[in-house]
Amino acid sequence: MEHFQEAEHVTMLRDTLRRFVENEMPRAKAQEWDQENHYPREIFEKLSALGVNGLTVPEEYGGAGRDITATMVVIEELARRSMAVAVPYIMCACYGAMNIEEVGSPEQKRELLPKLANGELLFAYGISEPDVGADVASVRTSAERKGNGATVTINGSKRFCSGANIADYIYAVVKSDPDAERYQNLSIVLIPPDAPGVTIELQNAMGMKGASTCDVTFEDVEIPAENIVGGEAGWNDGWRRIVGPGLDVEKIEVAALALGNAAAAVDDAWDYAQERKQFGKPVSAYQSVRHMLVDCKTRLHACRLMTYHAAWLLDEKKPASVETSMAKLYVSDVTKEIVLTCQQVMGAYGYIKEFDMERYVREALLMPIIGGSSAIQKNNIANRLRLARE
């Protein structure tokens, strides 16, 4: 990284987001959204009014241009308070806008990007299936052309489809040619969750409330061929579109979520240690607690540097597949350890639902799993760095 100075417009954006969070997302509301598994659409609409959904949309479609660093700042600051707003932001600005900008057809860009820039649409990722996780090319959900190719019929199911219950489209990877070779038989389609034949079942997950984890079943779901991502050129060309630049961004989206969650945990533990008195003095006076908190602060700083260095590389259009995998691996694993340490600092208070710390723990446990597991990231890094197998 050539410099460590945050750009002025990014600092201004961070300050704006912090004011927004304090004014529109008070702690009591965030706890309520978590407990009720509620997506606060009215808050997301207010967030959209700030123009932040356009940070991944070109100016010609009503956005602010592609600014990955600024996008990660939005994710981090929202995640410091609530995943119920941070994840829908990703569903709009990243799953939706960034993917359509990168691999959508000209018609899809004209139709969808202005709406995404305004925060009018949310996309859910439909990739994982009951028997398919990291091996994306093995998806079984099928797509068959009907009516001289004018429509596509979808059959199959998706698991762990976060936000399918609040999305306008499911951005689904499907097998579109059962006879073609692996990697040449995939397409991406946009499926409205309210289309006939779509069944959505909410899962009772530990965390990530608001943008609920869902199982989705497709039974003879018919969509127009216009919903093939990339248009006709995208039919059976889905793999190339999956592994494009958006995959690198997805990794640091999770890093930014983890970073925000851990930063909130450190702030709470730091304050608690200075307010809580035992044996006549604050617990922050005891060396063991001081060392725990300083370790957390130091590791959090390292996580922030890794996340934003990777974002900077992407903004500079430099190769970043190794750095984004490293950031996703390190930040998601280390922030889990940070949050668990912060919970220990707070003792029993970190375990009860009256305080936010137990929610931070639940969120942290998911981070090494989503967006490509830690094991997958290690494989990616070893392969990219040409580590010998024999």
C-alpha positions in Angstrom: 0.0 0.0 0.0 1.5 3.3 -1.1 -0.1 5.4 1.7 -2.0 5.1 4.9 -3.9 8.4 4.8 -7.7 7.8 4.4 -9.0 9.9 1.5 -10.9 13.0 2.6 -14.2 11.9 1.0 -13.9 8.6 2.7 -13.4 10.2 6.1 -16.4 12.5 5.5 -18.4 9.4 4.5 -17.4 7.6 7.7 -18.4 10.6 9.8 -21.8 10.8 8.0 -22.4 7.1 8.6 -21.6 7.4 12.3 -24.0 10.2 12.7 -26.7 8.2 10.8 -26.1 5.2 13.0 -26.4 7.1 16.2 -29.5 9.0 15.0 -31.4 6.3 13.1 -30.1 3.0 14.6 -30.0 3.3 18.4 -28.9 0.3 20.4 -32.4 -0.5 21.6 -33.7 -0.7 18.0 -30.8 -2.9 16.9 -31.6 -5.3 19.8 -35.2 -5.3 18.8 -34.4 -6.1 15.2 -32.2 -8.9 16.3 -34.7 -10.4 18.7 -37.6 -10.1 16.3 -35.6 -11.1 13.2 -36.9 -7.9 11.6 -35.6 -6.1 8.5 -36.1 -2.3 9.1 -37.0 -1.3 5.6 -37.8 2.3 6.7 -34.2 2.6 8.0 -32.8 1.2 4.8 -34.8 3.8 2.8 -33.3 6.6 4.9 -29.9 5.1 4.4 -30.5 5.0 0.6 -31.3 8.7 0.7 -27.6 9.3 1.6 -26.7 8.0 -1.9 -24.4 5.2 -0.6 -26.0 2.5 -2.7 -24.6 4.3 -5.7 -21.0 3.7 -4.6 -20.8 0.7 -6.9 -22.8 2.1 -9.8 -21.3 4.1 -12.7 -22.3 7.7 -13.0 -24.1 7.2 -16.3 -26.6 5.0 -14.4 -27.1 7.5 -11.6 -24.4 6.3 -9.3 -21.2 7.8 -7.9 -18.8 5.5 -9.7 -17.1 2.4 -8.4 -15.5 3.1 -5.0 -14.7 -0.2 -3.2 -13.0 1.5 -0.3 -16.0 3.7 0.4 -18.3 0.7 0.0 -16.4 -1.2 2.7 -16.6 1.9 5.0 -20.4 1.8 4.7 -20.5 -2.0 5.5 -18.1 -1.6 8.5 -19.9 1.3 10.1 -23.4 -0.3 9.7 -22.1 -3.6 11.0 -20.9 -1.9 14.1 -24.5 -1.5 15.1 -26.7 -4.0 13.2 -26.4 -6.7 10.6 -30.1 -6.1 9.9 -29.1 -3.0 7.9 -25.5 -3.9 6.9 -26.4 -7.1 5.1 -29.3 -5.5 3.1 -26.8 -2.8 2.0 -24.6 -5.6 0.6 -27.6 -7.1 -1.1 -28.2 -3.9 -2.9 -24.8 -2.3 -3.5 -22.8 -5.5 -4.0 -24.9 -8.5 -4.8 -27.1 -6.3 -7.0 -25.3 -3.3 -8.4 -21.8 -4.6 -8.6 -22.7 -7.9 -10.2 -25.0 -6.3 -12.8 -22.5 -3.7 -13.6 -19.8 -6.3 -14.2 -21.7 -9.1 -15.9 -25.2 -7.9 -16.8 -26.4 -7.2 -20.3 -26.7 -3.6 -21.6 -30.5 -3.9 -21.2 -30.1 -5.1 -17.6 -27.8 -2.3 -16.8 -30.2 0.3 -18.1 -33.1 -1.3 -16.4 -31.7 -2.3 -13.0 -28.7 -0.1 -12.1 -30.6 3.2 -11.7 -33.0 1.4 -9.3 -30.1 -0.2 -7.4 -28.3 3.1 -7.1 -31.5 4.5 -5.4 -31.8 1.5 -3.1 -35.0 0.3 -4.7 -33.9 -3.3 -5.2 -32.3 -6.0 -3.1 -30.6 -9.2 -4.5 -30.2 -12.4 -2.5 -27.4 -14.9 -3.5 -28.7 -18.3 -4.5 -25.6 -20.4 -4.7 -25.5 -23.0 -1.9 -27.7 -26.1 -2.1 -28.4 -29.0 0.3 -25.5 -30.9 -1.2 -23.4 -28.1 -2.6 -21.3 -25.6 -0.7 -17.8 -24.5 -1.8 -18.0 -26.7 -5.0 -20.2 -24.2 -6.8 -19.8 -25.9 -10.2 -21.8 -28.9 -8.8 -25.1 -27.1 -8.4 -28.1 -29.2 -9.3 -30.8 -26.6 -9.6 -31.8 -26.8 -13.3 -32.7 -24.2 -15.9 -34.5 -25.3 -19.1 -35.4 -23.1 -22.0 -39.0 -23.3 -23.1 -41.2 -21.7 -25.8 -38.5 -21.4 -28.4 -36.2 -20.0 -25.8 -38.4 -17.2 -24.7 -38.8 -18.5 -21.1 -36.7 -20.4 -18.6 -38.1 -23.0 -16.2 -36.3 -23.5 -12.9 -36.4 -26.5 -10.7 -34.4 -27.3 -7.6 -33.5 -25.7 -4.2 -31.1 -23.4 -2.6 -29.9 -23.4 1.1 -28.6 -20.6 3.3 -29.9 -18.0 0.9 -29.6 -14.9 3.1 -32.3 -12.3 2.6 -34.4 -14.3 0.2 -37.4 -13.3 2.2 -36.8 -9.5 1.7 -35.2 -9.6 -1.8 -36.6 -8.5 -5.1 -34.5 -11.0 -7.0 -32.6 -14.2 -6.2 -29.3 -14.1 -8.1 -29.2 -17.8 -8.7 -26.6 -20.1 -10.2 -28.2 -22.9 -12.1 -27.2 -25.8 -14.3 -28.4 -24.9 -17.8 -27.0 -27.7 -19.9 -26.8 -31.2 -18.2 -24.8 -32.6 -21.2 -22.1 -29.9 -21.3 -18.7 -30.2 -19.6 -18.2 -28.9 -16.1 -17.8 -25.1 -15.9 -19.5 -24.8 -19.3 -23.0 -25.8 -18.1 -23.8 -22.9 -15.7 -25.9 -19.8 -16.0 -27.0 -17.1 -13.6 -30.6 -16.1 -13.6 -32.7 -13.5 -11.7 -35.7 -15.1 -10.0 -38.4 -13.0 -8.3 -39.1 -14.6 -4.8 -42.8 -14.0 -5.4 -42.9 -15.9 -8.7 -45.3 -18.9 -8.8 -43.6 -22.0 -7.7 -41.1 -20.3 -5.3 -41.3 -21.5 -1.7 -39.2 -19.7 1.0 -38.7 -21.1 4.4 -36.9 -19.0 7.1 -34.2 -20.8 9.1 -33.8 -20.1 12.8 -30.1 -19.2 12.6 -27.9 -18.0 15.5 -27.2 -14.6 14.0 -27.5 -12.5 10.9 -31.1 -11.6 11.9 -33.2 -9.2 9.7 -31.7 -10.5 6.5 -32.8 -14.0 7.4 -31.1 -17.2 6.3 -33.6 -19.0 4.1 -34.2 -22.3 2.2 -35.7 -21.7 -1.2 -37.4 -24.3 -3.4 -38.2 -23.8 -7.1 -40.9 -26.0 -8.6 -41.5 -25.3 -12.3 -40.7 -21.6 -11.8 -41.0 -19.8 -15.1 -39.1 -16.6 -15.8 -38.5 -14.6 -19.0 -35.3 -15.2 -20.9 -34.5 -11.5 -20.3 -33.7 -12.6 -16.7 -30.6 -14.5 -17.8 -27.8 -12.5 -16.4 -25.8 -11.2 -19.3 -28.6 -11.9 -21.8 -28.2 -14.6 -24.4 -24.4 -14.3 -24.1 -24.7 -15.3 -20.5 -26.4 -18.7 -21.2 -24.0 -21.5 -20.2 -21.4 -18.8 -19.5 -22.2 -18.4 -15.8 -18.9 -19.8 -14.4 -16.8 -17.0 -16.0 -19.2 -14.5 -14.5 -19.1 -16.0 -11.1 -15.3 -16.0 -10.8 -14.9 -12.4 -12.0 -13.8 -9.4 -10.0 -16.9 -9.5 -7.9 -15.6 -12.6 -6.1 -12.7 -10.7 -4.7 -15.0 -7.9 -3.5 -17.3 -10.5 -1.9 -14.4 -11.7 0.3 -13.7 -8.3 1.7 -17.4 -7.6 2.2 -17.3 -10.3 4.8 -14.1 -8.9 6.2 -15.8 -5.5 6.6 -18.8 -7.1 8.3 -16.5 -8.9 10.7 -14.4 -5.8 11.3 -17.4 -3.7 12.2 -18.7 -6.3 14.5 -15.4 -6.7 16.3 -14.9 -3.0 16.6 -18.2 -2.7 18.4 -17.2 -5.5 20.7 -13.9 -3.8 21.5 -15.6 -0.4 22.2 -18.1 -2.0 24.6 -15.4 -4.0 26.4 -13.1 -1.0 26.6 -15.8 1.1 28.2 -17.1 -1.6 30.5 -13.6 -2.3 31.9 -13.2 1.4 32.9 -16.7 1.6 34.4 -16.9 -1.8 36.3 -15.2 -1.6 39.7 -13.9 -4.6 41.7 -11.9 -4.4 44.9 -12.1 -0.7 44.9 -10.8 0.1 41.4 -11.9 -0.3 37.7 -11.1 -3.7 36.3 -9.1 -1.9 33.6 -6.5 -1.3 36.3 -5.7 -5.0 36.4 -2.8 -6.0 34.1 -4.5 -9.1 32.8 -7.5 -7.1 31.6 -5.3 -4.4 30.2 -3.3 -6.8 28.2 -6.5 -8.5 26.9 -7.9 -5.2 25.7 -4.6 -4.0 24.2 -4.2 -7.3 22.3 -7.8 -6.8 20.9 -7.0 -3.2 19.9 -3.8 -4.3 18.2 -5.3 -7.2 16.3 -8.3 -5.0 15.3 -5.9 -2.5 13.8 -4.2 -5.3 11.8 -7.6 -6.4 10.6 -8.5 -2.9 9.4 -5.2 -2.5 7.5 -5.6 -5.8 5.7 -9.2 -5.1 4.8 -8.6 -1.6 3.4 -5.3 -2.5 1.7 -7.2 -5.2 -0.2 -9.9 -2.6 -1.0 -7.3 -0.1 -2.2 -5.8 -2.7 -4.5 -9.2 -3.3 -6.1 -9.8 0.4 -6.5 -6.4 0.7 -8.2 -7.4 -2.2 -10.5 -4.3 -4.2 -9.3 -4.2 -8.0 -8.8 -5.8 -8.7 -5.5 -7.0 -12.3 -5.4 -4.3 -13.3 -2.8 -4.8 -10.2 -0.6 -8.6 -10.4 -0.6 -8.4 -14.1 0.4 -5.8 -13.2 3.1 -8.0 -10.4 4.4 -11.1 -12.7 4.4 -9.2 -15.5 6.1 -7.4 -13.4 8.7 -10.1 -10.9 9.6 -12.9 -13.4 9.9 -10.8 -15.8 12.1 -9.2 -13.1 14.2 -12.2 -11.0 14.9 -13.9 -14.1 16.2 -11.1 -14.4 18.7 -11.3 -10.7 19.5 -15.0 -10.8 20.2 -14.7 -13.9 22.5 -11.9 -12.1 24.4 -14.1 -9.1 24.8 -16.9 -11.3 26.1 -14.5 -12.6 28.7 -13.7 -9.1 29.8 -17.3 -8.4 30.5 -17.8 -11.7 32.3 -21.4 -12.7 32.9 -22.6 -9.4 31.5 -21.2 -10.5 28.1 -23.4 -13.5 28.1 -26.9 -12.1 28.7 -29.1 -10.6 26.1 -29.5 -7.3 27.9 -26.1 -6.4 26.5 -25.0 -6.4 22.9 -21.9 -8.6 23.5 -23.7 -11.9 23.2 -25.0 -10.8 19.8 -21.5 -9.8 18.7 -20.4 -13.4 19.6 -23.3 -14.9 17.5 -22.4 -12.8 14.5 -18.7 -13.5 14.8 -19.1 -17.2 14.7 -20.5 -17.0 11.2 -17.8 -14.9 9.6 -15.2 -17.7 9.0 -18.0 -19.7 7.2 -19.7 -17.3 4.8 -18.2 -15.8 1.6 -15.8 -18.8 1.2 -14.7 -20.7 4.3 -11.4 -20.2 6.0 -10.3 -23.6 4.5 -11.2 -22.5 1.0 -9.3 -19.2 1.5 -6.2 -21.1 2.5 -6.5 -23.3 -0.6 -6.9 -20.2 -2.7 -3.8 -18.5 -1.3 -1.7 -21.7 -1.6 -2.8 -22.2 -5.2 -2.3 -18.5 -6.2 1.1 -18.5 -4.7 2.0 -21.7 -6.6 2.8 -23.7 -3.5 4.0 -27.1 -4.8 1.7 -30.1 -4.4 4.4 -32.7 -5.3 
